[in-house]
Every structure is written in C-alpha cells, then in structure tokens.
Amino acid sequence: MARPVVGIIGNSYLLNDQYPTHAGGTMNSDAVANVAGCLPLLIPADPRFVSVEELLETCDGFLLTGGRPNVHPEEYGEDETEAHGQFDRARDAITLPLVRACVERGQPFLGICRGFQEVNVALGGTLHPEIRDLPGRMNHRMPPDGTLEEKFALRHVVSVSEGGVFHRLFGAREVMTNTLHGQGIKCPGCRVVVDGVAPDGTPEAIYVKDAPGFTLSVQWHPEWDAANDPVSRPLFTAFGDAVRAWADGRSRPVMQKSA
C-alpha cells in the first residue's frame, strides 16, 4: 500500500556558497518516513516552481521545517531591522497561504521552529526578532560550537497546559526539549492557542483553536532523534496518524477534537 505523502518544506541554500539549491535536513525525512510512517517529499518553496493549490492536491500533509532565514517582518506589519536577520521571501509566499489553506480545509501540518513561527504569522500574529534581548529571557539560540549531539541536546523544560492537547499527547505536564531559535512569538495570531511555554515564558507549543485538522506546532526541533526521543516520537506518530486519516478520507483523530 502506498504511503501518504508529507510535503517537507525546503529551504533555499547556496551549495559551496555558489550553487543555488533547495535543501532539507535528512533528520526531517527520517522522522517522516520512520516515525510518522509517511512518504517524505521535499518541496521547493518558491512560487516560481509550485503553487499552493498544487501542493494541497499533491500532498496529504506538510512538515513546516526550521530554517536559518526568518519570516520577513512585513508579513506581520513591522519594519525590517538588522536584528531580524536573513529572509526567504519565496518561502514566505508559499508557506503563509499554505498554512491558512490547511487550517480551513483540515489538512494536517506539523510546524517546527521557523514553521511554528510561520503558523503564528499566517494567522495574524507577530514575532520578537531576538528573544535573548528581552528582559528575563534566556538565550534560546543553538550553541555556536560542539557536535550535533551537543547542539541538539535537551536544554530546558517545556510546561504544557493541564489536560490540554499536548498534555494528552505526551502524558506529562513537563517535558525536556532542545532549543535552537532566535526569534519567538510576541503576540499570538487569531485562534492560535499557546499550550506550552519555556521557563522564561517563551511560547513553545501551539495549536489552532477549532481547526478541523492537525495543527500542532512546536518551537523546538523534534525531528532530532525522533525515533527514540519520548517527546518527539508521540508527536510524529500523531502527525502520521492525522496524515493517514486525511489520505483515507476519514475525520480527524479523536485526540484533537476538544483542543
């Protein structure tokens, strides 16, 4: 039986600082294929090559990946500053309307890091350009040195709402996660529910209230060691179940009905 297709949003990347490519982390494909149980398909997130309508018809669900470029602040009504860093306007042009369409249709997506931020911006929310500069906030950025294992190591607790969708999914109110981001949610968008926070109050887990499909999104990187991590595995498993339900024409899984 053919596996349902998960479109993995690719990032623009210069290979050897010269050759333009669309790239996706191997760990994203690994988590989609071996934990979610779906077929990973890398998407060139650029309206010159694909349209939102084509993607909705081709894919059963979407993984909104992390990426070094940030959502452009014009997308949430603010001016560009040096603190906002690099941008990928082509990706903005695909992912933001894609999120809105998926929410309306009930088509499942899982947002990770930049993808988590895209969900918020797509629904009218705003972002802080640099979390570590805010009073009382910790540095959530990836450590500049060390092995991949050290960079993706578990670094802080995320506390989720009592009885909420993430509590039911993880079976715990507190979970340990990695952290590799500079920006973060300032104001949640319309219907965006912040269901989990870091110790400094930074939003870490969200979903879209009353959405007919799977909309869970997290600020950390659950694709790292997803098969073995006790937080990542249930998240990708639930996402895979939602994608299969969509592909089979079934209703959304019971888990999110009361979210």
C-alpha positions as CSV (number, residue, x, y, z in Angstrom):
1,M,0.0,0.0,0.0
2,A,1.3,3.4,-0.9
3,R,2.3,5.6,2.0
4,P,0.6,9.0,2.3
5,V,2.7,11.9,1.2
6,V,4.1,14.6,3.5
7,G,5.5,17.6,1.8
8,I,8.6,18.8,3.6
9,I,9.1,22.5,3.1
10,G,12.6,23.0,1.7
11,N,14.9,26.0,2.3
12,S,16.9,28.0,-0.3
13,Y,20.6,27.2,0.2
14,L,23.8,28.0,-1.6
15,L,25.9,24.9,-2.0
16,N,29.6,25.8,-1.7
17,D,28.4,29.5,-1.4
18,Q,27.7,29.4,-5.1
19,Y,25.3,26.9,-6.4
20,P,21.6,27.6,-5.6
21,T,19.6,24.6,-4.2
22,H,16.6,23.7,-2.2
23,A,17.6,21.7,0.8
24,G,16.0,19.8,3.6
25,G,17.6,18.1,6.7
26,T,17.9,14.4,6.5
27,M,16.5,14.1,10.0
28,N,13.2,15.6,8.7
29,S,12.9,12.9,6.1
30,D,13.9,10.3,8.7
31,A,11.2,11.4,11.2
32,V,8.5,11.5,8.5
33,A,9.4,8.1,7.0
34,N,10.3,6.1,10.0
35,V,8.2,7.6,12.8
36,A,5.2,9.1,11.1
37,G,5.2,6.3,8.5
38,C,4.7,8.6,5.5
39,L,6.5,9.2,2.2
40,P,8.7,12.3,2.6
41,L,8.7,14.7,-0.4
42,L,11.0,17.7,-0.4
43,I,9.1,20.9,-1.6
44,P,10.9,23.7,-3.4
45,A,9.2,26.5,-1.5
46,D,9.1,29.1,-4.3
47,P,6.1,30.3,-6.2
48,R,8.1,30.3,-9.4
49,F,8.0,26.5,-9.3
50,V,5.0,25.4,-7.3
51,S,1.6,26.8,-6.3
52,V,-0.3,26.3,-3.0
53,E,-3.1,24.7,-4.9
54,E,-0.8,22.1,-6.5
55,L,0.7,21.3,-3.1
56,L,-2.6,20.8,-1.5
57,E,-3.6,18.3,-4.2
58,T,-0.3,16.5,-4.3
59,C,0.5,16.1,-0.6
60,D,-1.6,14.7,2.2
61,G,0.1,16.7,4.9
62,F,3.0,19.1,5.4
63,L,6.1,19.4,7.6
64,L,6.8,23.1,8.1
65,T,10.5,22.9,8.8
66,G,13.0,25.0,10.6
67,G,15.4,27.2,8.7
68,R,18.0,29.9,9.2
69,P,16.1,32.7,7.3
70,N,13.3,34.3,9.2
71,V,9.8,35.3,8.2
72,H,10.0,38.8,6.9
73,P,8.6,41.3,9.4
74,E,6.5,43.0,6.6
75,E,4.3,39.9,6.8
76,Y,3.2,41.0,10.3
77,G,3.3,44.7,9.8
78,E,6.7,45.7,11.1
79,D,9.8,47.2,9.6
80,E,12.9,45.2,8.8
81,T,15.9,45.7,11.2
82,E,19.3,44.2,11.5
83,A,18.0,42.1,14.4
84,H,15.6,40.3,12.0
85,G,18.5,38.5,10.2
86,Q,18.2,36.8,6.9
87,F,15.0,36.2,4.9
88,D,13.4,33.9,2.4
89,R,10.6,35.8,0.8
90,A,9.9,32.9,-1.7
91,R,9.2,30.6,1.2
92,D,7.0,33.2,2.9
93,A,5.0,33.4,-0.3
94,I,4.3,29.7,-0.2
95,T,4.0,28.7,3.4
96,L,1.9,31.5,4.8
97,P,-1.1,31.0,2.4
98,L,-0.5,27.2,2.7
99,V,-1.0,27.3,6.4
100,R,-4.2,29.3,6.0
101,A,-5.5,26.9,3.4
102,C,-4.7,23.8,5.5
103,V,-6.4,25.3,8.6
104,E,-9.5,25.9,6.5
105,R,-9.5,22.5,4.8
106,G,-8.5,20.5,7.8
107,Q,-5.4,19.2,6.0
108,P,-2.7,18.3,8.6
109,F,0.6,20.1,9.2
110,L,3.3,20.0,11.8
111,G,5.2,23.2,12.4
112,I,8.8,23.2,13.7
113,C,10.9,26.2,14.7
114,R,10.5,28.6,11.8
115,G,7.4,26.6,10.8
116,F,6.0,27.2,14.3
117,Q,6.5,30.9,13.7
118,E,5.0,30.7,10.2
119,V,1.8,29.3,11.7
120,N,1.5,32.3,14.0
121,V,2.3,34.9,11.4
122,A,-0.1,33.3,8.9
123,L,-2.9,33.7,11.3
124,G,-2.1,37.4,12.1
125,G,0.4,37.0,14.9
126,T,3.7,38.8,15.4
127,L,7.3,37.8,16.4
128,H,10.1,39.1,18.6
129,P,13.3,39.3,16.4
130,E,15.7,38.3,19.2
131,I,14.3,36.6,22.3
132,R,17.6,36.7,24.3
133,D,17.5,40.6,24.2
134,L,14.2,40.7,26.2
135,P,14.4,41.2,29.9
136,G,14.2,38.0,31.9
137,R,14.5,35.7,28.8
138,M,17.1,33.0,28.3
139,N,19.3,32.5,25.3
140,H,17.4,30.0,23.1
141,R,19.9,30.0,20.2
142,M,21.8,27.0,19.1
143,P,25.2,26.7,20.8
144,P,27.9,28.0,18.3
145,D,30.3,25.2,19.0
146,G,30.2,21.5,19.6
147,T,28.9,18.3,17.9
148,L,25.4,17.9,16.5
149,E,24.6,15.8,19.6
150,E,25.7,18.7,21.8
151,K,23.8,21.3,19.8
152,F,20.6,19.3,19.8
153,A,20.9,18.3,23.4
154,L,17.9,18.7,25.8
155,R,18.3,22.2,27.3
156,H,15.1,23.3,29.1
157,V,11.7,22.2,30.3
158,V,8.5,23.0,28.4
159,S,5.4,23.2,30.6
160,V,2.1,22.4,28.9
161,S,-1.4,23.1,29.9
162,E,-3.2,20.7,32.3
163,G,-5.5,18.4,30.3
164,G,-4.5,20.1,27.0
165,V,-3.8,18.5,23.7
166,F,0.0,18.4,24.3
167,H,-0.5,17.0,27.9
168,R,-2.7,14.2,26.5
169,L,-0.2,13.5,23.7
170,F,2.9,13.4,26.0
171,G,1.3,12.0,29.1
172,A,3.1,14.6,31.2
173,R,2.8,18.3,32.1
174,E,6.6,18.9,31.8
175,V,8.9,17.7,29.1
176,M,12.5,18.3,28.2
177,T,13.4,19.7,24.8
178,N,16.3,21.2,22.8
179,T,16.3,24.8,21.8
180,L,17.8,26.3,18.7
181,H,16.0,29.5,17.8
182,G,16.5,33.3,18.0
183,Q,13.0,34.6,17.3
184,G,9.8,33.8,19.1
185,I,6.1,34.6,19.3
186,K,5.3,38.1,20.5
187,C,1.5,38.2,20.0
188,P,-0.4,35.0,19.2
189,G,-2.4,35.1,16.0
190,C,-6.2,34.7,15.7
191,R,-7.2,31.3,17.2
192,V,-3.5,30.4,18.0
193,V,-3.5,28.8,21.4
194,V,-0.2,28.8,23.3
195,D,-0.3,25.5,25.1
196,G,3.3,25.2,26.2
197,V,5.9,27.6,27.5
198,A,9.6,27.6,28.4
199,P,10.7,28.5,32.0
200,D,11.1,32.1,30.9
201,G,7.6,32.3,29.4
202,T,8.6,31.9,25.8
203,P,5.8,30.2,23.8
204,E,6.9,26.7,22.8
205,A,3.8,24.7,21.8
206,I,0.7,25.9,19.9
207,Y,-2.3,24.7,18.1
208,V,-5.1,26.4,16.1
209,K,-8.4,26.6,18.1
210,D,-11.4,24.9,16.5
211,A,-9.3,23.9,13.4
212,P,-10.8,20.7,11.8
213,G,-7.4,19.1,11.3
214,F,-4.0,18.5,13.0
215,T,-2.2,21.9,13.6
216,L,0.2,21.1,16.4
217,S,3.4,23.1,16.2
218,V,6.5,23.5,18.4
219,Q,9.3,25.9,18.7
220,W,11.9,23.2,19.4
221,H,13.3,20.6,16.9
222,P,11.5,17.3,17.5
223,E,13.0,15.8,14.3
224,W,16.3,15.2,16.1
225,D,16.4,11.5,17.2
226,A,12.6,11.4,16.7
227,A,12.5,7.6,16.8
228,N,14.0,7.4,20.3
229,D,13.0,10.7,22.0
230,P,10.0,10.3,24.3
231,V,8.6,13.7,23.3
232,S,9.4,13.6,19.6
233,R,8.1,10.1,18.9
234,P,4.5,10.6,20.0
235,L,4.3,13.9,18.2
236,F,5.4,12.5,14.9
237,T,3.3,9.4,15.4
238,A,0.2,11.5,16.0
239,F,1.1,13.6,12.9
240,G,1.4,10.5,10.8
241,D,-2.0,9.2,12.1
242,A,-3.6,12.5,11.1
243,V,-2.0,12.4,7.6
244,R,-3.2,8.8,7.1
245,A,-6.7,9.9,8.2
246,W,-6.7,12.7,5.7
247,A,-5.4,10.4,2.9
248,D,-8.1,7.9,3.7
249,G,-10.8,10.5,3.7
250,R,-11.5,9.9,7.4
251,S,-12.3,12.6,10.0
252,R,-9.6,14.0,12.2
253,P,-8.2,11.8,15.1
254,V,-10.2,12.0,18.3
255,M,-7.2,13.4,20.2
256,Q,-7.6,16.9,18.9
257,K,-11.4,17.2,19.0
258,S,-11.5,19.0,22.3
259,A,-8.4,21.1,21.6
